[in-house]
Amino acid sequence: MAAEMQAVDDVIRRRLTSEVALVDQIANYIVGAGGKRIRPRLVLLFSRALSFAGDSRFELAAIIEFIHTATLLHDDVVDESALRRGRATANALFGNAASVLVGDFLYSRAFQLMVEVGRMRVLDVLADATNVIAEGEVLQLMNMHDADLAVEDYLRVIRYKTAKLFEASARLGAVIADAPREIEDACANFGRSLGTAFQLIDDLLDYEGDPAALGKNVGDDLREGKPTLPLLFAMSHGTLEESALIRHAIEQGEVERLGEIVQIVRRTGAIDATREAARREADHAREQLAALPDSDAKMLLLELCLKSVERSS
């Protein structure tokens, strides 16, 4: 997909420009950090799978990346993060106020591009997605330091905060291809399940990953008081003393005994349980692809399901 992704990067560079120097500097800093770019890839893969080759797919992929980047800028401020993708976060370098405002710029630039695409359905899908993502951010904030959080409430945050943009990305590939609504819904279902699987693995890697590979500090979720599935599972399957230790760490956002907690997470089978939950989501995503005709794009989407679960970074 190198040529297609280069076309998306060209749109990103062209449309990031601003007469305000600090906007240019921060926006280019975070977009230039790279990343997996899975969300824009979904736009391209589904449009290719449904035989759409118009240039608007590059615009839509860039829009998705702008929205995602805006959420990263805001996330890092809320979470007080200092490291992302192996580099200092924008808020660590430029301050919280500048990061929030440039995030707002990226959101508004994304909507300018949506208008230029000229498809009301595109506006509908992305306006809904950005609204749900914002709700997910608030839900996560409400759940911070709650050691009694139900697994379903944890999954709800994932579906709102992370999976919704995956869902929108996949749906847009069908929208611009003028696919029937049932095909559009199958694409969206794929994105939602893949996004859920992707976030489950992200949460798992906070207790299993290598900081150099992850580009962030292991234990960041615990430091922020996020009750993720590995911790919730470990609390329900550990001893009373182990559960009390994890509960205290979540409620206080303490990582002084992170090494012990990592050992508990591993001993109780929480790593395997979380990866299995992600695998079920990926399997559900794969099932949705039966609605698509056979193609190289479909094969790549099937491969993406596997790689999203088995990845280590």
C-alpha positions in Angstrom: 0.0 0.0 0.0 3.0 2.3 -0.1 1.9 4.3 -3.1 -1.6 4.9 -1.7 -0.2 5.8 1.8 2.2 8.2 0.1 -0.8 9.9 -1.5 -2.5 10.2 1.9 0.7 11.7 3.4 0.8 14.2 0.5 -2.8 15.3 1.4 -1.8 15.5 5.1 1.2 17.7 4.4 -0.7 19.9 2.0 -3.6 20.5 4.3 -1.8 20.9 7.6 -0.4 24.3 6.7 -1.4 27.3 8.8 -0.3 30.9 8.9 0.1 30.5 12.6 3.6 29.1 13.1 3.0 27.2 16.3 0.0 25.4 14.7 2.3 24.2 11.9 5.0 23.2 14.4 2.9 21.1 16.7 0.7 19.6 14.1 3.6 18.5 12.0 5.4 17.2 15.1 2.7 14.8 16.1 1.6 13.7 12.6 5.3 13.3 11.7 5.7 10.9 14.6 4.3 8.2 12.3 2.4 5.3 13.8 0.7 2.4 12.3 -1.9 4.5 10.4 -4.4 1.6 10.6 -7.4 3.8 10.5 -6.6 5.5 7.1 -5.5 2.2 5.8 -9.0 0.9 6.5 -10.5 3.6 4.4 -8.2 2.6 1.5 -8.6 -1.1 1.9 -12.4 -1.1 2.0 -12.7 1.3 -0.9 -10.3 -0.9 -2.9 -12.2 -4.1 -1.9 -15.4 -2.4 -3.2 -13.7 -1.2 -6.5 -13.6 2.5 -5.8 -10.5 4.2 -7.1 -11.4 7.9 -6.9 -9.0 10.4 -5.3 -11.6 11.3 -2.6 -10.4 8.1 -0.7 -7.1 9.9 0.0 -8.9 12.9 1.4 -11.1 10.7 3.6 -8.1 8.8 4.9 -6.4 12.1 5.7 -9.5 13.3 7.5 -9.5 10.2 9.6 -5.8 10.7 10.5 -6.5 14.4 11.5 -9.3 13.3 13.8 -7.2 10.6 15.3 -4.3 13.0 15.8 -6.6 15.5 17.5 -7.7 12.9 20.0 -4.1 12.0 20.7 -3.3 15.6 21.5 -6.2 15.9 23.8 -5.6 12.4 25.4 -2.1 13.2 26.3 -3.1 16.4 28.1 -5.9 14.6 30.0 -3.6 11.7 30.9 -0.6 13.9 31.6 1.4 11.6 29.3 5.1 12.4 28.6 5.9 9.8 26.0 4.2 8.6 22.8 5.6 6.6 19.9 9.0 6.8 21.5 9.1 10.7 21.6 8.1 13.4 24.0 4.4 14.2 23.8 3.4 17.6 22.3 2.1 18.7 25.7 5.4 17.9 27.3 7.2 20.0 24.7 4.8 22.8 24.0 2.5 22.9 27.0 -1.1 21.8 27.6 -2.8 24.9 26.3 -1.1 24.8 22.9 -1.7 21.1 22.6 -5.5 21.4 23.2 -5.8 24.3 20.8 -3.9 22.6 18.0 -6.1 19.6 18.6 -9.1 21.8 18.0 -7.4 23.1 14.8 -7.1 19.6 13.5 -10.7 18.8 14.3 -11.9 21.9 12.4 -9.5 21.2 9.5 -10.9 17.7 9.3 -14.4 19.1 9.0 -13.3 21.6 6.3 -12.0 18.7 4.3 -15.3 16.8 4.8 -17.3 19.7 3.3 -15.0 19.7 0.3 -15.6 15.9 -0.3 -19.3 17.0 -0.8 -21.0 13.9 0.6 -23.6 14.4 3.3 -23.3 10.7 4.3 -19.6 11.3 5.0 -20.5 14.3 7.2 -23.1 12.2 9.0 -20.7 9.3 9.7 -17.9 11.5 11.0 -20.0 13.9 13.0 -21.5 10.9 14.8 -18.0 9.4 15.3 -16.4 12.5 16.8 -19.4 12.9 19.1 -19.2 9.3 20.4 -15.4 9.5 20.8 -15.9 12.6 23.0 -18.5 10.7 25.1 -16.0 7.9 25.4 -13.3 10.2 26.7 -15.7 11.5 29.4 -16.7 7.9 30.3 -13.1 7.0 30.7 -12.5 10.0 32.9 -15.5 9.0 35.1 -14.1 5.5 35.4 -10.6 6.5 36.5 -9.5 5.0 39.8 -12.7 2.8 40.0 -11.5 -0.7 40.9 -15.1 -1.9 40.9 -15.7 -1.1 37.3 -17.7 -3.8 35.5 -16.0 -5.4 32.4 -19.0 -4.4 30.3 -18.5 -0.8 31.3 -14.8 -1.0 30.5 -15.7 -2.5 27.0 -18.2 0.3 26.5 -15.4 2.9 26.8 -13.3 1.0 24.3 -16.2 0.9 21.8 -16.8 4.6 22.2 -13.2 5.9 22.5 -11.2 3.7 20.2 -13.4 1.3 18.2 -15.8 4.1 16.9 -13.1 5.7 14.7 -12.1 2.2 13.3 -15.8 1.7 12.6 -16.2 5.0 10.8 -13.0 4.4 8.8 -14.2 1.1 7.5 -17.7 2.4 6.9 -16.4 5.3 4.8 -14.7 3.0 2.4 -18.1 1.5 1.7 -19.8 5.0 1.6 -17.6 6.4 -1.1 -18.0 3.2 -3.1 -21.8 3.6 -2.9 -22.1 0.1 -1.5 -25.5 -1.2 -0.4 -26.4 -0.5 3.3 -26.0 -4.1 4.3 -22.4 -4.0 2.9 -21.7 -0.7 4.6 -22.9 -2.1 7.9 -20.7 -5.2 7.5 -17.7 -3.0 6.9 -18.6 -0.9 10.0 -19.0 -4.1 12.1 -15.6 -5.2 11.0 -14.1 -1.9 12.1 -15.8 -1.9 15.4 -14.6 -5.4 16.3 -11.1 -4.8 15.0 -10.8 -1.6 17.0 -12.0 -3.4 20.1 -9.4 -6.1 19.6 -6.7 -3.5 18.9 -7.4 -1.6 22.2 -7.5 -4.9 24.2 -4.0 -5.7 23.0 -2.9 -2.1 23.8 -4.1 -2.6 27.3 -2.5 -6.0 27.6 0.9 -4.6 26.4 0.9 -2.1 29.3 1.8 -5.2 31.4 3.7 -7.3 28.9 5.3 -5.0 26.4 8.8 -3.6 25.9 8.9 0.1 26.4 11.3 0.6 23.5 8.9 -1.2 21.1 5.8 0.3 22.6 7.1 3.9 22.5 5.6 4.6 25.9 6.3 3.6 29.5 5.0 0.3 30.7 2.6 0.9 33.6 1.2 4.1 32.3 -2.4 2.9 32.5 -2.0 2.0 36.1 -0.3 5.3 36.9 -3.3 7.0 35.4 -5.7 4.8 37.4 -7.2 3.1 34.4 -8.9 -0.2 35.4 -8.2 -2.2 32.2 -9.2 -5.9 31.5 -5.8 -7.4 32.6 -6.2 -5.7 36.0 -9.9 -6.5 36.4 -9.3 -10.2 35.5 -6.3 -10.4 37.8 -8.3 -9.0 40.7 -11.1 -11.5 40.2 -8.7 -14.5 39.9 -6.0 -13.5 42.4 -5.8 -14.1 46.2 -7.4 -11.6 48.6 -4.0 -10.0 49.2 -3.2 -9.7 45.5 -6.6 -8.2 44.7 -6.2 -5.7 47.5 -2.8 -4.7 46.1 -4.2 -4.1 42.7 -7.3 -2.3 44.0 -5.1 0.1 46.0 -2.9 0.7 43.0 -5.9 1.6 40.8 -7.5 3.8 43.4 -4.3 5.7 44.1 -2.6 5.5 40.7 0.5 4.1 42.3 3.2 2.2 40.5 5.7 1.6 43.3 4.8 -2.1 43.3 4.3 -2.4 39.5 6.7 -5.3 39.3 4.6 -7.3 41.7 1.4 -6.4 39.9 2.8 -7.5 36.6 3.7 -10.8 38.1 0.1 -11.2 39.5 -1.3 -10.3 36.1 0.8 -13.0 34.4 0.3 -15.6 37.1 -3.5 -15.3 37.1 -3.7 -15.8 33.4 -4.9 -12.2 32.8 -2.6 -11.8 29.8 -3.9 -14.9 28.0 -7.5 -14.0 28.9 -7.2 -10.5 27.5 -5.5 -11.8 24.3 -8.3 -14.4 23.9 -10.9 -11.7 24.3 -9.1 -9.7 21.5 -9.0 -12.9 19.4 -12.7 -13.3 19.7 -13.2 -9.8 18.5 -10.8 -10.3 15.6 -12.7 -13.5 14.7 -16.0 -11.5 14.6 -14.3 -8.9 12.4 -13.1 -11.6 10.0 -16.6 -13.0 9.7 -17.9 -9.7 8.4 -15.6 -10.0 5.4 -17.7 -12.7 4.0 -19.9 -10.0 2.6 -17.1 -8.7 0.4 -16.0 -10.1 -3.0 -12.6 -11.9 -3.1 -9.7 -9.5 -3.7 -6.2 -8.6 -2.6 -7.7 -6.0 -0.3 -9.9 -8.6 1.4 -6.8 -10.8 2.0 -5.0 -7.8 3.5 -8.0 -7.2 5.8 -7.9 -10.8 6.9 -4.2 -10.5 7.6 -4.8 -7.3 9.6 -7.2 -9.3 11.9 -4.4 -11.7 12.7 -1.7 -9.1 13.1 -3.8 -6.9 15.4 -4.0 -9.7 17.9 -0.6 -11.2 17.7 1.4 -7.9 17.7 3.8 -7.0 20.5 3.9 -3.3 20.0 
